[in-house]
């Protein structure tokens, strides 16, 4: 057998081997695991500076049954001061 034919035959056998065993070696992509089921955070608007803040991270001001949400303590205090001027 000619040496070039041996090289080509070895190369074809190697390619066939890789095609047959390549599927077993690839890791299966796993679905991402949710840390908390159906976690949907609501964005709310700050009444002072009009930025949107996730409700869970907002600073809350409760006035009776009404709850107002702010992006920071500064905005909450500015709102209180403005409400005090109106009264």
PEFEN-V573373 format. One record per residue. N is the residue number from 1. RES is the residue in one small letter. PHI is phi in whole degrees, 0 to 359 (none if undefined). D_FIRST is the distance of its C-alpha to the first C-alpha in whole Angstrom. Layout:
n,res,phi,d_first
N,RES,PHI,D_FIRST
N,RES,PHI,D_FIRST
This chain:
n,res,phi,d_first
1,x,none,0
2,x,289,4
3,x,299,6
4,x,294,9
5,x,295,7
6,x,294,7
7,x,296,11
8,x,295,12
9,x,297,11
10,x,296,13
11,x,295,15
12,x,295,16
13,x,295,16
14,x,295,19
15,x,297,21
16,x,298,21
17,x,300,22
18,x,296,25
19,x,295,26
20,x,283,27
21,x,262,28
22,x,295,30
23,x,291,33
24,x,286,34
25,x,276,34
26,x,289,36
27,x,288,40
28,x,280,42
29,x,291,45
30,x,267,48
31,x,290,51
32,x,296,54
33,x,270,57
34,x,284,60
35,x,288,62
36,x,221,65
37,x,291,66
38,x,50,67
39,x,272,68
40,x,234,70
41,x,265,72
42,x,266,75
43,x,270,75
44,x,236,79
45,x,264,81
46,x,288,83
47,x,288,87
48,x,268,87
49,x,257,84
50,x,62,83
51,x,268,79
52,x,262,77
53,x,230,77
54,x,298,75
55,x,302,78
56,x,293,76
57,x,259,77
58,x,283,80
59,x,272,83
60,x,256,86
61,x,236,89
62,x,261,91
63,x,232,95
64,x,70,96
65,x,269,94
66,x,267,92
67,x,245,89
68,x,245,88
69,x,243,84
70,x,231,84
71,x,282,81
72,x,205,83
73,x,297,86
74,x,302,87
75,x,293,87
76,x,297,89
77,x,292,92
78,x,296,92
79,x,295,92
80,x,299,95
81,x,296,97
82,x,294,97
83,x,293,98
84,x,294,101
85,x,291,102
86,x,289,102
87,x,282,104
